[in-house]
Amino acid sequence: MIWFLVTGVLLIIVEILTPSIFFFLAFGLAFLLNSLVYRFTNNLALSLFTTGITTLIIFYYFKKSNIFKQNTDYKSNISNYIGKTCTVVDVLSNNSYRIKVFSEIWTATSTDILQNGDICKIIDRKDNTLIIEKQ
């Protein structure tokens, strides 16, 4: 039946146009593959049954291949500043400072007492705040 083929192609197009997680792709591939089953057997019940089984197999494959796994190794650009030297530009309250790294101004904290113009080293970060120590 041509409707299996048309439905499969339409579901794949819907997958391309929507930000889903391969939901429509699994059904689209199953309908495409099982259009061949209907073509050779001409049995609608068998074709619908194999469409369901094929969809389950495709979903199982997607799950096993870790397509849905999130990347936990992500490092932001601020992590690249660790180990670099900086200059204290402004002294704030509670051991907080404004520092200059390359040409950018960042907020930093330190356990050391620092003054304007001190050269420091960035040792870590916490959220958007750099942690520094005097060199």
PyRosetta script that sets phi, psi and omega in degrees:
from pyrosetta import init, pose_from_sequence

init()
pose = pose_from_sequence("MIWFLVTGVLLIIVEILTPSIFFFLAFGLAFLLNSLVYRFTNNLALSLFTTGITTLIIFYYFKKSNIFKQNTDYKSNISNYIGKTCTVVDVLSNNSYRIKVFSEIWTATSTDILQNGDICKIIDRKDNTLIIEKQ")
pose.set_psi(1, 132.7)
pose.set_omega(1, -178.1)
pose.set_phi(2, -65.8)
pose.set_psi(2, -21.8)
pose.set_omega(2, -176.7)
pose.set_phi(3, -67.6)
pose.set_psi(3, -30.3)
pose.set_omega(3, 175.3)
pose.set_phi(4, -63.8)
pose.set_psi(4, -44.4)
pose.set_omega(4, 179.7)
pose.set_phi(5, -65.1)
pose.set_psi(5, -46.4)
pose.set_omega(5, -179.7)
pose.set_phi(6, -64.3)
pose.set_psi(6, -42.9)
pose.set_omega(6, 179.3)
pose.set_phi(7, -63.1)
pose.set_psi(7, -41.6)
pose.set_omega(7, 178.5)
pose.set_phi(8, -61.6)
pose.set_psi(8, -45.6)
pose.set_omega(8, 179.4)
pose.set_phi(9, -64.9)
pose.set_psi(9, -42.6)
pose.set_omega(9, 179.3)
pose.set_phi(10, -63.9)
pose.set_psi(10, -40.1)
pose.set_omega(10, 178.9)
pose.set_phi(11, -66.2)
pose.set_psi(11, -36.5)
pose.set_omega(11, 176.6)
pose.set_phi(12, -67.9)
pose.set_psi(12, -38.3)
pose.set_omega(12, 176.2)
pose.set_phi(13, -64.3)
pose.set_psi(13, -41.2)
pose.set_omega(13, 177.1)
pose.set_phi(14, -62.0)
pose.set_psi(14, -38.9)
pose.set_omega(14, 178.1)
pose.set_phi(15, -62.5)
pose.set_psi(15, -40.0)
pose.set_omega(15, 179.5)
pose.set_phi(16, -66.0)
pose.set_psi(16, -36.9)
pose.set_omega(16, -174.6)
pose.set_phi(17, -86.1)
pose.set_psi(17, -13.8)
pose.set_omega(17, -178.1)
pose.set_phi(18, -117.8)
pose.set_psi(18, 150.2)
pose.set_omega(18, 179.3)
pose.set_phi(19, -87.2)
pose.set_psi(19, 55.4)
pose.set_omega(19, 178.7)
pose.set_phi(20, -92.2)
pose.set_psi(20, 179.6)
pose.set_omega(20, -175.6)
pose.set_phi(21, -108.6)
pose.set_psi(21, 62.3)
pose.set_omega(21, 176.6)
pose.set_phi(22, 64.8)
pose.set_psi(22, 20.1)
pose.set_omega(22, 179.5)
pose.set_phi(23, -67.3)
pose.set_psi(23, -53.3)
pose.set_omega(23, -178.4)
pose.set_phi(24, -71.3)
pose.set_psi(24, -28.4)
pose.set_omega(24, 179.1)
pose.set_phi(25, -63.9)
pose.set_psi(25, -41.5)
pose.set_omega(25, 179.8)
pose.set_phi(26, -62.1)
pose.set_psi(26, -46.4)
pose.set_omega(26, 178.7)
pose.set_phi(27, -66.9)
pose.set_psi(27, -39.4)
pose.set_omega(27, 179.5)
pose.set_phi(28, -62.3)
pose.set_psi(28, -45.2)
pose.set_omega(28, 177.7)
pose.set_phi(29, -64.0)
pose.set_psi(29, -39.8)
pose.set_omega(29, 179.0)
pose.set_phi(30, -62.8)
pose.set_psi(30, -42.9)
pose.set_omega(30, 178.9)
pose.set_phi(31, -66.6)
pose.set_psi(31, -38.6)
pose.set_omega(31, 178.0)
pose.set_phi(32, -63.7)
pose.set_psi(32, -47.8)
pose.set_omega(32, -179.3)
pose.set_phi(33, -63.4)
pose.set_psi(33, -38.6)
pose.set_omega(33, -175.9)
pose.set_phi(34, -85.3)
pose.set_psi(34, -4.8)
pose.set_omega(34, 169.2)
pose.set_phi(35, -66.3)
pose.set_psi(35, -30.4)
pose.set_omega(35, 175.2)
pose.set_phi(36, -68.4)
pose.set_psi(36, -38.3)
pose.set_omega(36, 178.4)
pose.set_phi(37, -60.8)
pose.set_psi(37, -45.1)
pose.set_omega(37, 179.9)
pose.set_phi(38, -66.5)
pose.set_psi(38, -36.3)
pose.set_omega(38, -179.3)
pose.set_phi(39, -61.9)
pose.set_psi(39, -40.6)
pose.set_omega(39, -176.1)
pose.set_phi(40, -88.5)
pose.set_psi(40, -28.5)
pose.set_omega(40, -177.5)
pose.set_phi(41, -100.8)
pose.set_psi(41, -27.8)
pose.set_omega(41, -177.1)
pose.set_phi(42, 57.6)
pose.set_psi(42, 33.3)
pose.set_omega(42, -178.9)
pose.set_phi(43, -120.0)
pose.set_psi(43, 110.5)
pose.set_omega(43, -175.8)
pose.set_phi(44, -66.3)
pose.set_psi(44, -41.9)
pose.set_omega(44, -178.9)
pose.set_phi(45, -63.1)
pose.set_psi(45, -44.8)
pose.set_omega(45, 178.6)
pose.set_phi(46, -63.6)
pose.set_psi(46, -40.6)
pose.set_omega(46, -179.6)
pose.set_phi(47, -66.1)
pose.set_psi(47, -41.2)
pose.set_omega(47, 177.2)
pose.set_phi(48, -66.0)
pose.set_psi(48, -39.2)
pose.set_omega(48, 178.0)
pose.set_phi(49, -63.7)
pose.set_psi(49, -46.3)
pose.set_omega(49, 179.4)
pose.set_phi(50, -68.6)
pose.set_psi(50, -28.3)
pose.set_omega(50, 174.6)
pose.set_phi(51, -63.4)
pose.set_psi(51, -44.5)
pose.set_omega(51, 177.9)
pose.set_phi(52, -63.2)
pose.set_psi(52, -45.4)
pose.set_omega(52, 179.7)
pose.set_phi(53, -64.5)
pose.set_psi(53, -43.3)
pose.set_omega(53, 179.0)
pose.set_phi(54, -62.7)
pose.set_psi(54, -39.4)
pose.set_omega(54, 177.5)
pose.set_phi(55, -62.1)
pose.set_psi(55, -44.0)
pose.set_omega(55, 177.9)
pose.set_phi(56, -62.7)
pose.set_psi(56, -40.7)
pose.set_omega(56, 178.6)
pose.set_phi(57, -64.4)
pose.set_psi(57, -41.7)
pose.set_omega(57, -179.9)
pose.set_phi(58, -66.3)
pose.set_psi(58, -42.8)
pose.set_omega(58, 176.2)
pose.set_phi(59, -61.1)
pose.set_psi(59, -41.2)
pose.set_omega(59, 178.5)
pose.set_phi(60, -63.0)
pose.set_psi(60, -42.8)
pose.set_omega(60, 178.1)
pose.set_phi(61, -62.5)
pose.set_psi(61, -44.5)
pose.set_omega(61, 178.5)
pose.set_phi(62, -59.6)
pose.set_psi(62, -41.0)
pose.set_omega(62, -179.2)
pose.set_phi(63, -68.2)
pose.set_psi(63, -42.3)
pose.set_omega(63, -178.9)
pose.set_phi(64, -70.5)
pose.set_psi(64, -28.9)
pose.set_omega(64, -177.5)
pose.set_phi(65, -85.3)
pose.set_psi(65, 7.1)
pose.set_omega(65, 175.1)
pose.set_phi(66, 58.3)
pose.set_psi(66, 36.6)
pose.set_omega(66, 175.6)
pose.set_phi(67, -65.7)
pose.set_psi(67, -31.1)
pose.set_omega(67, -175.4)
pose.set_phi(68, -91.1)
pose.set_psi(68, 2.8)
pose.set_omega(68, -178.7)
pose.set_phi(69, -70.4)
pose.set_psi(69, 134.8)
pose.set_omega(69, 178.6)
pose.set_phi(70, -91.6)
pose.set_psi(70, 147.0)
pose.set_omega(70, 180.0)
pose.set_phi(71, -78.7)
pose.set_psi(71, 116.6)
pose.set_omega(71, 179.3)
pose.set_phi(72, -100.6)
pose.set_psi(72, -2.7)
pose.set_omega(72, -178.9)
pose.set_phi(73, -90.5)
pose.set_psi(73, 13.3)
pose.set_omega(73, -173.8)
pose.set_phi(74, -65.5)
pose.set_psi(74, 129.9)
pose.set_omega(74, 174.2)
pose.set_phi(75, -118.8)
pose.set_psi(75, 131.5)
pose.set_omega(75, 179.3)
pose.set_phi(76, -81.4)
pose.set_psi(76, 170.9)
pose.set_omega(76, 180.0)
pose.set_phi(77, -64.6)
pose.set_psi(77, -27.5)
pose.set_omega(77, -179.4)
pose.set_phi(78, -65.4)
pose.set_psi(78, -24.9)
pose.set_omega(78, 178.2)
pose.set_phi(79, -67.8)
pose.set_psi(79, -21.9)
pose.set_omega(79, 178.8)
pose.set_phi(80, -69.9)
pose.set_psi(80, -15.8)
pose.set_omega(80, -179.2)
pose.set_phi(81, -81.0)
pose.set_psi(81, -13.8)
pose.set_omega(81, -178.0)
pose.set_phi(82, -63.8)
pose.set_psi(82, 128.7)
pose.set_omega(82, -178.1)
pose.set_phi(83, 95.8)
pose.set_psi(83, -11.0)
pose.set_omega(83, -179.7)
pose.set_phi(84, -84.8)
pose.set_psi(84, 160.2)
pose.set_omega(84, 176.9)
pose.set_phi(85, -95.5)
pose.set_psi(85, 154.4)
pose.set_omega(85, -178.6)
pose.set_phi(86, -145.3)
pose.set_psi(86, 170.7)
pose.set_omega(86, 178.9)
pose.set_phi(87, -123.8)
pose.set_psi(87, 135.2)
pose.set_omega(87, 177.7)
pose.set_phi(88, -73.7)
pose.set_psi(88, 125.3)
pose.set_omega(88, -179.0)
pose.set_phi(89, -101.4)
pose.set_psi(89, -39.0)
pose.set_omega(89, -175.6)
pose.set_phi(90, -145.8)
pose.set_psi(90, 139.7)
pose.set_omega(90, 176.9)
pose.set_phi(91, -98.3)
pose.set_psi(91, 123.7)
pose.set_omega(91, 178.3)
pose.set_phi(92, -105.7)
pose.set_psi(92, -174.1)
pose.set_omega(92, -179.8)
pose.set_phi(93, -84.0)
pose.set_psi(93, 162.6)
pose.set_omega(93, 175.3)
pose.set_phi(94, 58.4)
pose.set_psi(94, 45.7)
pose.set_omega(94, 179.6)
pose.set_phi(95, 55.5)
pose.set_psi(95, 34.2)
pose.set_omega(95, 174.7)
pose.set_phi(96, -106.5)
pose.set_psi(96, 147.7)
pose.set_omega(96, -174.8)
pose.set_phi(97, -142.0)
pose.set_psi(97, 156.9)
pose.set_omega(97, 167.3)
pose.set_phi(98, -103.1)
pose.set_psi(98, 128.0)
pose.set_omega(98, -178.2)
pose.set_phi(99, -123.1)
pose.set_psi(99, 158.9)
pose.set_omega(99, 177.0)
pose.set_phi(100, -113.8)
pose.set_psi(100, 119.1)
pose.set_omega(100, 175.5)
pose.set_phi(101, -115.8)
pose.set_psi(101, 119.9)
pose.set_omega(101, -172.4)
pose.set_phi(102, 54.9)
pose.set_psi(102, -113.0)
pose.set_omega(102, 179.0)
pose.set_phi(103, -115.0)
pose.set_psi(103, 15.3)
pose.set_omega(103, -176.9)
pose.set_phi(104, -110.3)
pose.set_psi(104, 148.2)
pose.set_omega(104, 177.3)
pose.set_phi(105, -103.2)
pose.set_psi(105, 129.6)
pose.set_omega(105, -179.1)
pose.set_phi(106, -128.8)
pose.set_psi(106, 159.6)
pose.set_omega(106, 172.1)
pose.set_phi(107, -91.4)
pose.set_psi(107, 138.3)
pose.set_omega(107, -178.3)
pose.set_phi(108, -140.8)
pose.set_psi(108, 160.0)
pose.set_omega(108, 173.2)
pose.set_phi(109, -127.3)
pose.set_psi(109, 157.9)
pose.set_omega(109, 179.4)
pose.set_phi(110, -154.3)
pose.set_psi(110, 151.6)
pose.set_omega(110, 173.3)
pose.set_phi(111, -84.3)
pose.set_psi(111, -16.8)
pose.set_omega(111, 177.4)
pose.set_phi(112, -82.4)
pose.set_psi(112, 155.6)
pose.set_omega(112, 172.5)
pose.set_phi(113, -89.9)
pose.set_psi(113, 119.0)
pose.set_omega(113, -175.2)
pose.set_phi(114, -118.2)
pose.set_psi(114, 160.2)
pose.set_omega(114, 178.2)
pose.set_phi(115, -127.3)
pose.set_psi(115, 166.4)
pose.set_omega(115, 177.5)
pose.set_phi(116, -56.5)
pose.set_psi(116, 135.9)
pose.set_omega(116, 176.9)
pose.set_phi(117, 90.8)
pose.set_psi(117, -8.9)
pose.set_omega(117, 179.1)
pose.set_phi(118, -66.3)
pose.set_psi(118, 141.6)
pose.set_omega(118, 176.6)
pose.set_phi(119, -93.3)
pose.set_psi(119, 128.7)
pose.set_omega(119, -176.3)
pose.set_phi(120, -129.9)
pose.set_psi(120, 168.3)
pose.set_omega(120, 176.5)
pose.set_phi(121, -119.0)
pose.set_psi(121, 136.4)
pose.set_omega(121, 178.4)
pose.set_phi(122, -83.0)
pose.set_psi(122, 121.3)
pose.set_omega(122, -176.8)
pose.set_phi(123, -106.3)
pose.set_psi(123, -22.0)
pose.set_omega(123, -178.3)
pose.set_phi(124, -166.2)
pose.set_psi(124, -178.2)
pose.set_omega(124, 175.2)
pose.set_phi(125, -143.8)
pose.set_psi(125, 154.2)
pose.set_omega(125, 173.0)
pose.set_phi(126, -138.2)
pose.set_psi(126, 112.6)
pose.set_omega(126, -173.3)
pose.set_phi(127, 56.5)
pose.set_psi(127, -120.5)
pose.set_omega(127, 179.1)
pose.set_phi(128, -101.3)
pose.set_psi(128, 16.3)
pose.set_omega(128, 179.9)
pose.set_phi(129, -111.5)
pose.set_psi(129, 130.2)
pose.set_omega(129, 177.3)
pose.set_phi(130, -87.4)
pose.set_psi(130, 148.6)
pose.set_omega(130, 177.0)
pose.set_phi(131, -109.9)
pose.set_psi(131, 125.8)
pose.set_omega(131, -173.7)
pose.set_phi(132, -124.0)
pose.set_psi(132, 161.7)
pose.set_omega(132, 172.0)
pose.set_phi(133, -139.9)
pose.set_psi(133, 152.2)
pose.set_omega(133, -177.8)
pose.set_phi(134, -72.0)
pose.set_psi(134, 140.2)
pose.set_omega(134, 179.2)
pose.set_phi(135, -86.1)
pose.dump_pdb("model.pdb")
